[in-house]
Amino acid sequence: MFIFLYLEYKENKIIDNLNNSEKYLKNAINDSRIKEDIGETYYYLHLVYDEYAKLDNNNSGYSKEECQKLSNEYLQKSKDLGYKHFMDK
């Protein structure tokens, strides 16, 4: 679900889709018990925060700098868990 919301945001730039994607991804981390699933979730959170950092009117509650820091942090967590997105393989 959260991936579709992210992709919907990418296509239509409706900020609610990006906000909901962030919410579902954070919940997925709390609910996930499989290391690879968490790595994938971190990867998608990286994408969400990367998009927040690009917004001129960022209503995420984080500054652009914080969003970029979180994006980098989640990408590193994903890599540390061994997750490789199909585009990166």
DOBADO-10827 format. One record per atom (N, C-alpha, C, O): residue number from 1; residue in three letters; atom name; y, z, x. Coordinates in steps of 0.001 Angstrom, whole numbers, plus 524288, in hexadecimal, padded with zeros to 5 digits. Layout:
// residues N
<pt pos="NUM" code="ALA" site="CA" north="Y" up="Z" east="X"/>
...
// end
This chain:
// residues 89
<pt pos="1" code="MET" site="N" north="7FB53" up="80000" east="80337"/>
<pt pos="1" code="MET" site="CA" north="80000" up="80000" east="80000"/>
<pt pos="1" code="MET" site="C" north="804ED" up="80000" east="80363"/>
<pt pos="1" code="MET" site="O" north="8087F" up="7FCE7" east="80281"/>
<pt pos="2" code="PHE" site="N" north="80519" up="80373" east="80738"/>
<pt pos="2" code="PHE" site="CA" north="809CE" up="803F2" east="80A70"/>
<pt pos="2" code="PHE" site="C" north="80AE5" up="7FF03" east="80D8D"/>
<pt pos="2" code="PHE" site="O" north="80F6B" up="7FDB3" east="80E83"/>
<pt pos="3" code="ILE" site="N" north="806CB" up="7FC46" east="80F20"/>
<pt pos="3" code="ILE" site="CA" north="8078D" up="7F771" east="81211"/>
<pt pos="3" code="ILE" site="C" north="809FD" up="7F34B" east="80E94"/>
<pt pos="3" code="ILE" site="O" north="80D61" up="7F058" east="8104A"/>
<pt pos="4" code="PHE" site="N" north="80846" up="7F313" east="809B8"/>
<pt pos="4" code="PHE" site="CA" north="80A80" up="7EF4C" east="8060F"/>
<pt pos="4" code="PHE" site="C" north="8103D" up="7F077" east="804F8"/>
<pt pos="4" code="PHE" site="O" north="81368" up="7ECE2" east="80476"/>
<pt pos="5" code="LEU" site="N" north="81190" up="7F578" east="8049D"/>
<pt pos="5" code="LEU" site="CA" north="8170C" up="7F6E4" east="803D3"/>
<pt pos="5" code="LEU" site="C" north="81A59" up="7F53A" east="8087A"/>
<pt pos="5" code="LEU" site="O" north="81EB7" up="7F350" east="807D5"/>
<pt pos="6" code="TYR" site="N" north="8183F" up="7F5F6" east="80D25"/>
<pt pos="6" code="TYR" site="CA" north="81B09" up="7F455" east="811D9"/>
<pt pos="6" code="TYR" site="C" north="81BCB" up="7EE64" east="811D9"/>
<pt pos="6" code="TYR" site="O" north="82012" up="7EC79" east="812EC"/>
<pt pos="7" code="LEU" site="N" north="817A9" up="7EB88" east="810A7"/>
<pt pos="7" code="LEU" site="CA" north="81806" up="7E5CE" east="8108D"/>
<pt pos="7" code="LEU" site="C" north="81BB4" up="7E3F5" east="80C3F"/>
<pt pos="7" code="LEU" site="O" north="81E8B" up="7E023" east="80CF0"/>
<pt pos="8" code="GLU" site="N" north="81BA7" up="7E6A5" east="807D3"/>
<pt pos="8" code="GLU" site="CA" north="81F41" up="7E55E" east="80393"/>
<pt pos="8" code="GLU" site="C" north="824E4" up="7E63C" east="8055E"/>
<pt pos="8" code="GLU" site="O" north="8285B" up="7E322" east="80423"/>
<pt pos="9" code="TYR" site="N" north="825C7" up="7EA71" east="80843"/>
<pt pos="9" code="TYR" site="CA" north="82AFF" up="7EB5F" east="80A5F"/>
<pt pos="9" code="TYR" site="C" north="82C92" up="7E6E7" east="80E02"/>
<pt pos="9" code="TYR" site="O" north="830EF" up="7E4E9" east="80DAE"/>
<pt pos="10" code="LYS" site="N" north="82903" up="7E55A" east="81177"/>
<pt pos="10" code="LYS" site="CA" north="82A33" up="7E12F" east="81534"/>
<pt pos="10" code="LYS" site="C" north="82BC5" up="7DC28" east="81265"/>
<pt pos="10" code="LYS" site="O" north="82F1F" up="7D941" east="81442"/>
<pt pos="11" code="GLU" site="N" north="82959" up="7DB2B" east="80DF3"/>
<pt pos="11" code="GLU" site="CA" north="82A75" up="7D65F" east="80B10"/>
<pt pos="11" code="GLU" site="C" north="82F6E" up="7D6C3" east="807D2"/>
<pt pos="11" code="GLU" site="O" north="83290" up="7D31D" east="807C4"/>
<pt pos="12" code="ASN" site="N" north="83031" up="7DB1C" east="80521"/>
<pt pos="12" code="ASN" site="CA" north="8347B" up="7DB8C" east="80151"/>
<pt pos="12" code="ASN" site="C" north="838DC" up="7DF3A" east="802E7"/>
<pt pos="12" code="ASN" site="O" north="83CE9" up="7DF6A" east="80051"/>
<pt pos="13" code="LYS" site="N" north="83817" up="7E22F" east="80729"/>
<pt pos="13" code="LYS" site="CA" north="83C0D" up="7E5DE" east="80921"/>
<pt pos="13" code="LYS" site="C" north="83DB9" up="7E9EB" east="80507"/>
<pt pos="13" code="LYS" site="O" north="8424A" up="7EB68" east="804C4"/>
<pt pos="14" code="ILE" site="N" north="83A03" up="7EBA6" east="801E0"/>
<pt pos="14" code="ILE" site="CA" north="83B0B" up="7EFD2" east="7FE1A"/>
<pt pos="14" code="ILE" site="C" north="839D2" up="7F4FD" east="800CD"/>
<pt pos="14" code="ILE" site="O" north="8354E" up="7F631" east="801ED"/>
<pt pos="15" code="ILE" site="N" north="83DEA" up="7F804" east="801D1"/>
<pt pos="15" code="ILE" site="CA" north="83D6F" up="7FCC5" east="80500"/>
<pt pos="15" code="ILE" site="C" north="8399C" up="800BB" east="802A8"/>
<pt pos="15" code="ILE" site="O" north="8371B" up="803A1" east="80591"/>
<pt pos="16" code="ASP" site="N" north="8391C" up="800EA" east="7FD7C"/>
<pt pos="16" code="ASP" site="CA" north="83563" up="80490" east="7FB14"/>
<pt pos="16" code="ASP" site="C" north="82FD0" up="8037A" east="7FCEE"/>
<pt pos="16" code="ASP" site="O" north="82CB6" up="8071A" east="7FD86"/>
<pt pos="17" code="ASN" site="N" north="82E8A" up="7FE86" east="7FDD6"/>
<pt pos="17" code="ASN" site="CA" north="8294F" up="7FD46" east="7FFD1"/>
<pt pos="17" code="ASN" site="C" north="8287C" up="7FF7E" east="80543"/>
<pt pos="17" code="ASN" site="O" north="82443" up="80173" east="80679"/>
<pt pos="18" code="LEU" site="N" north="82C75" up="7FF36" east="80887"/>
<pt pos="18" code="LEU" site="CA" north="82C0E" up="80167" east="80DCD"/>
<pt pos="18" code="LEU" site="C" north="82BB0" up="8075A" east="80D8F"/>
<pt pos="18" code="LEU" site="O" north="8288D" up="809B6" east="81056"/>
<pt pos="19" code="ASN" site="N" north="82EDF" up="809C1" east="80A41"/>
<pt pos="19" code="ASN" site="CA" north="82EC0" up="80F77" east="809AB"/>
<pt pos="19" code="ASN" site="C" north="82976" up="8114F" east="807A6"/>
<pt pos="19" code="ASN" site="O" north="82757" up="8152B" east="80994"/>
<pt pos="20" code="ASN" site="N" north="82753" up="80E94" east="803C8"/>
<pt pos="20" code="ASN" site="CA" north="8223D" up="81011" east="801A4"/>
<pt pos="20" code="ASN" site="C" north="81DE6" up="80F2E" east="8059B"/>
<pt pos="20" code="ASN" site="O" north="81A28" up="81232" east="805D2"/>
<pt pos="21" code="SER" site="N" north="81E5B" up="80B1A" east="808B7"/>
<pt pos="21" code="SER" site="CA" north="81A85" up="80A1E" east="80CCE"/>
<pt pos="21" code="SER" site="C" north="81A69" up="80EAA" east="810A5"/>
<pt pos="21" code="SER" site="O" north="8163A" up="81085" east="8121E"/>
<pt pos="22" code="GLU" site="N" north="81F04" up="81072" east="81240"/>
<pt pos="22" code="GLU" site="CA" north="81F54" up="814ED" east="815CB"/>
<pt pos="22" code="GLU" site="C" north="81CA8" up="819B0" east="81364"/>
<pt pos="22" code="GLU" site="O" north="8199D" up="81C58" east="81600"/>
<pt pos="23" code="LYS" site="N" north="81DC5" up="81ABF" east="80E80"/>
<pt pos="23" code="LYS" site="CA" north="81B8B" up="81F4B" east="80BCF"/>
<pt pos="23" code="LYS" site="C" north="81592" up="81EFF" east="80BA3"/>
<pt pos="23" code="LYS" site="O" north="812EB" up="822CD" east="80CE7"/>
<pt pos="24" code="TYR" site="N" north="81373" up="81A7E" east="80A12"/>
<pt pos="24" code="TYR" site="CA" north="80DC9" up="819E3" east="809B8"/>
<pt pos="24" code="TYR" site="C" north="80B2A" up="81A29" east="80F13"/>
<pt pos="24" code="TYR" site="O" north="806E7" up="81C54" east="80F97"/>
<pt pos="25" code="LEU" site="N" north="80DB6" up="817F9" east="81309"/>
<pt pos="25" code="LEU" site="CA" north="80B7A" up="8182D" east="8184C"/>
<pt pos="25" code="LEU" site="C" north="80B29" up="81DC5" east="81A4A"/>
<pt pos="25" code="LEU" site="O" north="80738" up="81F4F" east="81C93"/>
<pt pos="26" code="LYS" site="N" north="80F3A" up="820C7" east="81974"/>
<pt pos="26" code="LYS" site="CA" north="80F24" up="82647" east="81B29"/>
<pt pos="26" code="LYS" site="C" north="80AE6" up="82952" east="81849"/>
<pt pos="26" code="LYS" site="O" north="80848" up="82C9A" east="81AA1"/>
<pt pos="27" code="ASN" site="N" north="80A34" up="82847" east="81349"/>
<pt pos="27" code="ASN" site="CA" north="80606" up="82AD8" east="81057"/>
<pt pos="27" code="ASN" site="C" north="800B0" up="8292E" east="81260"/>
<pt pos="27" code="ASN" site="O" north="7FD13" up="82C58" east="8129B"/>
<pt pos="28" code="ALA" site="N" north="8002E" up="8243A" east="813D9"/>
<pt pos="28" code="ALA" site="CA" north="7FB31" up="82246" east="815DB"/>
<pt pos="28" code="ALA" site="C" north="7F9B3" up="82508" east="81AEA"/>
<pt pos="28" code="ALA" site="O" north="7F519" up="8261A" east="81BCE"/>
<pt pos="29" code="ILE" site="N" north="7FD85" up="82632" east="81E38"/>
<pt pos="29" code="ILE" site="CA" north="7FC5E" up="82907" east="82318"/>
<pt pos="29" code="ILE" site="C" north="7FA24" up="82E60" east="821D8"/>
<pt pos="29" code="ILE" site="O" north="7F660" up="83016" east="8244B"/>
<pt pos="30" code="ASN" site="N" north="7FC6F" up="83100" east="81E12"/>
<pt pos="30" code="ASN" site="CA" north="7FA8E" up="83639" east="81CA6"/>
<pt pos="30" code="ASN" site="C" north="7F51F" up="8360F" east="81A40"/>
<pt pos="30" code="ASN" site="O" north="7F221" up="839C9" east="81ACA"/>
<pt pos="31" code="ASP" site="N" north="7F3CE" up="831BE" east="81795"/>
<pt pos="31" code="ASP" site="CA" north="7EECC" up="83159" east="814E2"/>
<pt pos="31" code="ASP" site="C" north="7EA77" up="82EEB" east="8182B"/>
<pt pos="31" code="ASP" site="O" north="7E5E0" up="82F67" east="816D0"/>
<pt pos="32" code="SER" site="N" north="7EBD4" up="82C56" east="81C70"/>
<pt pos="32" code="SER" site="CA" north="7E801" up="8296B" east="81F7B"/>
<pt pos="32" code="SER" site="C" north="7E4F4" up="82CF6" east="82328"/>
<pt pos="32" code="SER" site="O" north="7E71A" up="8307F" east="8259C"/>
<pt pos="33" code="ARG" site="N" north="7DFE7" up="82BE7" east="82373"/>
<pt pos="33" code="ARG" site="CA" north="7DC91" up="82EE9" east="826F8"/>
<pt pos="33" code="ARG" site="C" north="7DA2A" up="82B6F" east="82B2E"/>
<pt pos="33" code="ARG" site="O" north="7D744" up="82D4E" east="82E88"/>
<pt pos="34" code="ILE" site="N" north="7DB59" up="82674" east="82B00"/>
<pt pos="34" code="ILE" site="CA" north="7D909" up="822B7" east="82EAE"/>
<pt pos="34" code="ILE" site="C" north="7DD29" up="82113" east="83296"/>
<pt pos="34" code="ILE" site="O" north="7E15B" up="81F43" east="83116"/>
<pt pos="35" code="LYS" site="N" north="7DC01" up="821B2" east="83798"/>
<pt pos="35" code="LYS" site="CA" north="7DFC3" up="820AD" east="83BC0"/>
<pt pos="35" code="LYS" site="C" north="7E20A" up="81B2D" east="83B70"/>
<pt pos="35" code="LYS" site="O" north="7E6C6" up="81A85" east="83BF3"/>
<pt pos="36" code="GLU" site="N" north="7DEC8" up="8173F" east="83A9D"/>
<pt pos="36" code="GLU" site="CA" north="7E0B1" up="811E0" east="83A75"/>
<pt pos="36" code="GLU" site="C" north="7E464" up="8110D" east="835DD"/>
<pt pos="36" code="GLU" site="O" north="7E849" up="80E46" east="83657"/>
<pt pos="37" code="ASP" site="N" north="7E32D" up="81373" east="83170"/>
<pt pos="37" code="ASP" site="CA" north="7E69D" up="812FE" east="82CE8"/>
<pt pos="37" code="ASP" site="C" north="7EBF4" up="81565" east="82E0C"/>
<pt pos="37" code="ASP" site="O" north="7EFF5" up="81349" east="82C6E"/>
<pt pos="38" code="ILE" site="N" north="7EC04" up="819BC" east="830C8"/>
<pt pos="38" code="ILE" site="CA" north="7F0FE" up="81C35" east="83223"/>
<pt pos="38" code="ILE" site="C" north="7F40D" up="818B2" east="835DD"/>
<pt pos="38" code="ILE" site="O" north="7F8CC" up="81825" east="83557"/>
<pt pos="39" code="GLY" site="N" north="7F15E" up="8165B" east="83992"/>
<pt pos="39" code="GLY" site="CA" north="7F3F0" up="812BF" east="83D30"/>
<pt pos="39" code="GLY" site="C" north="7F674" up="80E34" east="83A59"/>
<pt pos="39" code="GLY" site="O" north="7FACF" up="80CA0" east="83BA1"/>
<pt pos="40" code="GLU" site="N" north="7F3B8" up="80C18" east="8367D"/>
<pt pos="40" code="GLU" site="CA" north="7F5EB" up="807CB" east="83367"/>
<pt pos="40" code="GLU" site="C" north="7FA9B" up="809A3" east="83040"/>
<pt pos="40" code="GLU" site="O" north="7FE85" up="806E0" east="82FD7"/>
<pt pos="41" code="THR" site="N" north="7FA34" up="80E41" east="82E0D"/>
<pt pos="41" code="THR" site="CA" north="7FE7D" up="8106B" east="82AFD"/>
<pt pos="41" code="THR" site="C" north="80346" up="8114B" east="82E6E"/>
<pt pos="41" code="THR" site="O" north="807A7" up="81018" east="82CD8"/>
<pt pos="42" code="TYR" site="N" north="80275" up="81360" east="83323"/>
<pt pos="42" code="TYR" site="CA" north="806CF" up="813FD" east="836C9"/>
<pt pos="42" code="TYR" site="C" north="8094C" up="80EC3" east="83803"/>
<pt pos="42" code="TYR" site="O" north="80E13" up="80E68" east="8386E"/>
<pt pos="43" code="TYR" site="N" north="80625" up="80AB0" east="8389A"/>
<pt pos="43" code="TYR" site="CA" north="80839" up="80585" east="839C1"/>
<pt pos="43" code="TYR" site="C" north="80BDA" up="803AC" east="8355F"/>
<pt pos="43" code="TYR" site="O" north="81016" up="801A4" east="83666"/>
<pt pos="44" code="TYR" site="N" north="80A31" up="80462" east="8308B"/>
<pt pos="44" code="TYR" site="CA" north="80D6E" up="802AC" east="82C2F"/>
<pt pos="44" code="TYR" site="C" north="81248" up="8060E" east="82B88"/>
<pt pos="44" code="TYR" site="O" north="8165D" up="80421" east="829E0"/>
<pt pos="45" code="LEU" site="N" north="811E1" up="80B0F" east="82CCF"/>
<pt pos="45" code="LEU" site="CA" north="81696" up="80E5A" east="82CC7"/>
<pt pos="45" code="LEU" site="C" north="81A6D" up="80C6F" east="830E9"/>
<pt pos="45" code="LEU" site="O" north="81F28" up="80C7D" east="8300C"/>
<pt pos="46" code="HIS" site="N" north="8186C" up="80AC2" east="8355A"/>
<pt pos="46" code="HIS" site="CA" north="81BBB" up="80874" east="83968"/>
<pt pos="46" code="HIS" site="C" north="81ECA" up="803D9" east="83721"/>
<pt pos="46" code="HIS" site="O" north="8237A" up="80358" east="83816"/>
<pt pos="47" code="LEU" site="N" north="81C2A" up="8007E" east="83421"/>
<pt pos="47" code="LEU" site="CA" north="81ECD" up="7FBFB" east="831C6"/>
<pt pos="47" code="LEU" site="C" north="822FF" up="7FDA3" east="82DE2"/>
<pt pos="47" code="LEU" site="O" north="82738" up="7FB58" east="82DB6"/>
<pt pos="48" code="VAL" site="N" north="821D3" up="8019D" east="82AC7"/>
<pt pos="48" code="VAL" site="CA" north="8259C" up="8037F" east="826E2"/>
<pt pos="48" code="VAL" site="C" north="82A86" up="80582" east="829A0"/>
<pt pos="48" code="VAL" site="O" north="82EDF" up="80410" east="8282B"/>
<pt pos="49" code="TYR" site="N" north="829DC" up="808CF" east="82D8F"/>
<pt pos="49" code="TYR" site="CA" north="82E6E" up="80AEE" east="83040"/>
<pt pos="49" code="TYR" site="C" north="83155" up="806C0" east="83357"/>
<pt pos="49" code="TYR" site="O" north="83614" up="80718" east="8340C"/>
<pt pos="50" code="ASP" site="N" north="82E80" up="802D1" east="8352C"/>
<pt pos="50" code="ASP" site="CA" north="8310F" up="7FE6F" east="837C1"/>
<pt pos="50" code="ASP" site="C" north="8349C" up="7FB94" east="833E3"/>
<pt pos="50" code="ASP" site="O" north="838EC" up="7F9FA" east="83548"/>
<pt pos="51" code="GLU" site="N" north="832D3" up="7FAF3" east="82F1B"/>
<pt pos="51" code="GLU" site="CA" north="83611" up="7F87C" east="82B13"/>
<pt pos="51" code="GLU" site="C" north="83AC7" up="7FBDE" east="829B8"/>
<pt pos="51" code="GLU" site="O" north="83F1C" up="7F9DF" east="8291C"/>
<pt pos="52" code="TYR" site="N" north="839F1" up="800F8" east="8293F"/>
<pt pos="52" code="TYR" site="CA" north="83E57" up="80482" east="82838"/>
<pt pos="52" code="TYR" site="C" north="8427F" up="803F8" east="82C78"/>
<pt pos="52" code="TYR" site="O" north="8472B" up="803EB" east="82B57"/>
<pt pos="53" code="ALA" site="N" north="840BF" up="80392" east="8315F"/>
<pt pos="53" code="ALA" site="CA" north="8446B" up="80331" east="835BE"/>
<pt pos="53" code="ALA" site="C" north="847AA" up="7FE30" east="83574"/>
<pt pos="53" code="ALA" site="O" north="84C08" up="7FE0B" east="83776"/>
<pt pos="54" code="LYS" site="N" north="845A1" up="7FA2B" east="83307"/>
<pt pos="54" code="LYS" site="CA" north="84860" up="7F52B" east="8329B"/>
<pt pos="54" code="LYS" site="C" north="84C61" up="7F50C" east="82E2E"/>
<pt pos="54" code="LYS" site="O" north="84FCA" up="7F1A7" east="82E1A"/>
<pt pos="55" code="LEU" site="N" north="84C00" up="7F8AF" east="82A89"/>
<pt pos="55" code="LEU" site="CA" north="84F61" up="7F8A1" east="825EB"/>
<pt pos="55" code="LEU" site="C" north="854F0" up="7FA60" east="82732"/>
<pt pos="55" code="LEU" site="O" north="855BD" up="7FE25" east="82A13"/>
<pt pos="56" code="ASP" site="N" north="858BC" up="7F79C" east="82509"/>
<pt pos="56" code="ASP" site="CA" north="85E2C" up="7F94D" east="8257F"/>
<pt pos="56" code="ASP" site="C" north="85F2F" up="7FDF5" east="821F8"/>
<pt pos="56" code="ASP" site="O" north="861EC" up="8019F" east="82376"/>
<pt pos="57" code="ASN" site="N" north="85CFA" up="7FDCD" east="81D4F"/>
<pt pos="57" code="ASN" site="CA" north="85D8E" up="80204" east="8197E"/>
<pt pos="57" code="ASN" site="C" north="85866" up="804FC" east="81940"/>
<pt pos="57" code="ASN" site="O" north="85553" up="80442" east="815A0"/>
<pt pos="58" code="ASN" site="N" north="8577C" up="80842" east="81D0C"/>
<pt pos="58" code="ASN" site="CA" north="85297" up="80B10" east="81D9A"/>
<pt pos="58" code="ASN" site="C" north="852CC" up="8100F" east="81A58"/>
<pt pos="58" code="ASN" site="O" north="855A6" up="813B3" east="81BA7"/>
<pt pos="59" code="ASN" site="N" north="84FCA" up="8103A" east="81621"/>
<pt pos="59" code="ASN" site="CA" north="84FC9" up="814E5" east="812CA"/>
<pt pos="59" code="ASN" site="C" north="84AD8" up="81821" east="81384"/>
<pt pos="59" code="ASN" site="O" north="84954" up="81B09" east="80FFE"/>
<pt pos="60" code="SER" site="N" north="84856" up="817AB" east="81800"/>
<pt pos="60" code="SER" site="CA" north="8437C" up="81A7D" east="818F3"/>
<pt pos="60" code="SER" site="C" north="84469" up="82044" east="81A14"/>
<pt pos="60" code="SER" site="O" north="840C7" up="82369" east="819DB"/>
<pt pos="61" code="GLY" site="N" north="84948" up="821A9" east="81B4A"/>
<pt pos="61" code="GLY" site="CA" north="84A6E" up="8270A" east="81CD6"/>
<pt pos="61" code="GLY" site="C" north="84A54" up="827BB" east="822B7"/>
<pt pos="61" code="GLY" site="O" north="84B66" up="82BFD" east="824AE"/>
<pt pos="62" code="TYR" site="N" north="8490C" up="82393" east="8258E"/>
<pt pos="62" code="TYR" site="CA" north="848E7" up="823A3" east="82B41"/>
<pt pos="62" code="TYR" site="C" north="84CF9" up="81FD6" east="82D5B"/>
<pt pos="62" code="TYR" site="O" north="84E31" up="81BED" east="82AD5"/>
<pt pos="63" code="SER" site="N" north="84F0F" up="820F9" east="831EE"/>
<pt pos="63" code="SER" site="CA" north="8529E" up="81D51" east="83477"/>
<pt pos="63" code="SER" site="C" north="84F77" up="818B7" east="83697"/>
<pt pos="63" code="SER" site="O" north="84AAC" up="818F4" east="836ED"/>
<pt pos="64" code="LYS" site="N" north="85234" up="8148F" east="83802"/>
<pt pos="64" code="LYS" site="CA" north="84F8C" up="81013" east="83A5B"/>
<pt pos="64" code="LYS" site="C" north="84CA0" up="811B4" east="83F4A"/>
<pt pos="64" code="LYS" site="O" north="84843" up="80FEF" east="84044"/>
<pt pos="65" code="GLU" site="N" north="84F11" up="81515" east="84261"/>
<pt pos="65" code="GLU" site="CA" north="84CA2" up="816E2" east="84735"/>
<pt pos="65" code="GLU" site="C" north="847B1" up="81A07" east="8461B"/>
<pt pos="65" code="GLU" site="O" north="843BD" up="81961" east="848C4"/>
<pt pos="66" code="GLU" site="N" north="847ED" up="81D72" east="8422C"/>
<pt pos="66" code="GLU" site="CA" north="84351" up="8207C" east="840B5"/>
<pt pos="66" code="GLU" site="C" north="83EF8" up="81CF1" east="83EC0"/>
<pt pos="66" code="GLU" site="O" north="83A63" up="81DC9" east="83FF2"/>
<pt pos="67" code="CYS" site="N" north="8406F" up="818F4" east="83BBA"/>
<pt pos="67" code="CYS" site="CA" north="83C88" up="8154D" east="839B6"/>
<pt pos="67" code="CYS" site="C" north="839E7" up="81254" east="83E23"/>
<pt pos="67" code="CYS" site="O" north="83527" up="81192" east="83E13"/>
<pt pos="68" code="GLN" site="N" north="83CF3" up="810A6" east="841F5"/>
<pt pos="68" code="GLN" site="CA" north="83AAB" up="80DDB" east="84662"/>
<pt pos="68" code="GLN" site="C" north="83729" up="81173" east="8498C"/>
<pt pos="68" code="GLN" site="O" north="83303" up="80FD6" east="84B60"/>
<pt pos="69" code="LYS" site="N" north="838D1" up="81654" east="84A33"/>
<pt pos="69" code="LYS" site="CA" north="83597" up="81A2B" east="84D01"/>
<pt pos="69" code="LYS" site="C" north="83074" up="81B12" east="84A19"/>
<pt pos="69" code="LYS" site="O" north="82C49" up="81B20" east="84C7F"/>
<pt pos="70" code="LEU" site="N" north="830BE" up="81BC8" east="844EE"/>
<pt pos="70" code="LEU" site="CA" north="82C02" up="81C95" east="841D6"/>
<pt pos="70" code="LEU" site="C" north="82884" up="817C4" east="841F7"/>
<pt pos="70" code="LEU" site="O" north="823BD" up="8183C" east="8423E"/>
<pt pos="71" code="SER" site="N" north="82ADD" up="81328" east="841C3"/>
<pt pos="71" code="SER" site="CA" north="827DA" up="80E54" east="84213"/>
<pt pos="71" code="SER" site="C" north="824C9" up="80E28" east="8472E"/>
<pt pos="71" code="SER" site="O" north="8201A" up="80D0E" east="84729"/>
<pt pos="72" code="ASN" site="N" north="8275D" up="80F39" east="84B7E"/>
<pt pos="72" code="ASN" site="CA" north="824C7" up="80F33" east="85097"/>
<pt pos="72" code="ASN" site="C" north="82099" up="81369" east="850F6"/>
<pt pos="72" code="ASN" site="O" north="81C6A" up="8128B" east="8532B"/>
<pt pos="73" code="GLU" site="N" north="821C7" up="817FF" east="84EC5"/>
<pt pos="73" code="GLU" site="CA" north="81E14" up="81C5F" east="84EE9"/>
<pt pos="73" code="GLU" site="C" north="81914" up="81B0E" east="84BE8"/>
<pt pos="73" code="GLU" site="O" north="814C3" up="81BF8" east="84DD0"/>
<pt pos="74" code="TYR" site="N" north="819B7" up="818E3" east="84728"/>
<pt pos="74" code="TYR" site="CA" north="8151E" up="81789" east="84406"/>
<pt pos="74" code="TYR" site="C" north="81207" up="8130C" east="84671"/>
<pt pos="74" code="TYR" site="O" north="80D3B" up="812F3" east="84615"/>
<pt pos="75" code="LEU" site="N" north="814B6" up="80F57" east="848E5"/>
<pt pos="75" code="LEU" site="CA" north="811EE" up="80B21" east="84B8E"/>
<pt pos="75" code="LEU" site="C" north="80EAD" up="80D5B" east="85002"/>
<pt pos="75" code="LEU" site="O" north="80A2F" up="80BCC" east="850BD"/>
<pt pos="76" code="GLN" site="N" north="810E3" up="810F9" east="852FB"/>
<pt pos="76" code="GLN" site="CA" north="80DFF" up="81355" east="8574E"/>
<pt pos="76" code="GLN" site="C" north="80958" up="8167D" east="85553"/>
<pt pos="76" code="GLN" site="O" north="80521" up="81643" east="8579F"/>
<pt pos="77" code="LYS" site="N" north="80A0F" up="8196B" east="85118"/>
<pt pos="77" code="LYS" site="CA" north="805B2" up="81C6A" east="84EDE"/>
<pt pos="77" code="LYS" site="C" north="8014F" up="818BC" east="84D3C"/>
<pt pos="77" code="LYS" site="O" north="7FCB6" up="819E5" east="84E05"/>
<pt pos="78" code="SER" site="N" north="802C1" up="81453" east="84AF9"/>
<pt pos="78" code="SER" site="CA" north="7FEE8" up="8107A" east="84958"/>
<pt pos="78" code="SER" site="C" north="7FBDE" up="80E68" east="84E0A"/>
<pt pos="78" code="SER" site="O" north="7F714" up="80DFD" east="84DE6"/>
<pt pos="79" code="LYS" site="N" north="7FEB2" up="80D22" east="85228"/>
<pt pos="79" code="LYS" site="CA" north="7FC2B" up="80B2D" east="856EC"/>
<pt pos="79" code="LYS" site="C" north="7F8B3" up="80F5E" east="8595E"/>
<pt pos="79" code="LYS" site="O" north="7F468" up="80E39" east="85B35"/>
<pt pos="80" code="ASP" site="N" north="7FA94" up="81439" east="85960"/>
<pt pos="80" code="ASP" site="CA" north="7F78E" up="81888" east="85BA5"/>
<pt pos="80" code="ASP" site="C" north="7F254" up="8194C" east="858D7"/>
<pt pos="80" code="ASP" site="O" north="7EE7A" up="81AF2" east="85B33"/>
<pt pos="81" code="LEU" site="N" north="7F243" up="81813" east="853C3"/>
<pt pos="81" code="LEU" site="CA" north="7ED6C" up="81899" east="850BF"/>
<pt pos="81" code="LEU" site="C" north="7EA0A" up="813B1" east="85121"/>
<pt pos="81" code="LEU" site="O" north="7E5D8" up="8136D" east="84ECC"/>
<pt pos="82" code="GLY" site="N" north="7EBE5" up="80FCF" east="85416"/>
<pt pos="82" code="GLY" site="CA" north="7E8C8" up="80B21" east="854FF"/>
<pt pos="82" code="GLY" site="C" north="7E93F" up="806F6" east="850CA"/>
<pt pos="82" code="GLY" site="O" north="7E635" up="8033C" east="850B4"/>
<pt pos="83" code="TYR" site="N" north="7ED0E" up="80794" east="84D4C"/>
<pt pos="83" code="TYR" site="CA" north="7ED9B" up="803AB" east="8492B"/>
<pt pos="83" code="TYR" site="C" north="7F04A" up="7FED0" east="84B49"/>
<pt pos="83" code="TYR" site="O" north="7F441" up="7FF2B" east="84DFC"/>
<pt pos="84" code="LYS" site="N" north="7EE1C" up="7FA4C" east="84A0B"/>
<pt pos="84" code="LYS" site="CA" north="7F079" up="7F54D" east="84B64"/>
<pt pos="84" code="LYS" site="C" north="7F0E8" up="7F212" east="8466C"/>
<pt pos="84" code="LYS" site="O" north="7ECFC" up="7F0CC" east="843F3"/>
<pt pos="85" code="HIS" site="N" north="7F5B3" up="7F0C4" east="844FF"/>
<pt pos="85" code="HIS" site="CA" north="7F698" up="7ED8B" east="84066"/>
<pt pos="85" code="HIS" site="C" north="7F476" up="7E81E" east="8417C"/>
<pt pos="85" code="HIS" site="O" north="7F489" up="7E655" east="845F2"/>
<pt pos="86" code="PHE" site="N" north="7F292" up="7E57D" east="83D76"/>
<pt pos="86" code="PHE" site="CA" north="7F02E" up="7E060" east="83E41"/>
<pt pos="86" code="PHE" site="C" north="7F3E6" up="7DC87" east="840D2"/>
<pt pos="86" code="PHE" site="O" north="7F223" up="7D8E0" east="84368"/>
<pt pos="87" code="MET" site="N" north="7F8F9" up="7DD3E" east="8402D"/>
<pt pos="87" code="MET" site="CA" north="7FCC6" up="7D9C3" east="842A1"/>
<pt pos="87" code="MET" site="C" north="7FD4F" up="7DAEB" east="8487B"/>
<pt pos="87" code="MET" site="O" north="7FF30" up="7D7A1" east="84B72"/>
<pt pos="88" code="ASP" site="N" north="7FBAD" up="7DF8B" east="84A1E"/>
<pt pos="88" code="ASP" site="CA" north="7FC34" up="7E126" east="84F93"/>
<pt pos="88" code="ASP" site="C" north="7F730" up="7E062" east="852AF"/>
<pt pos="88" code="ASP" site="O" north="7F72A" up="7E13B" east="8576B"/>
<pt pos="89" code="LYS" site="N" north="7F2F3" up="7DECE" east="85023"/>
<pt pos="89" code="LYS" site="CA" north="7EDD9" up="7DE5E" east="852C7"/>
<pt pos="89" code="LYS" site="C" north="7ED70" up="7D962" east="855DB"/>
<pt pos="89" code="LYS" site="O" north="7E96C" up="7D863" east="8584F"/>
// end
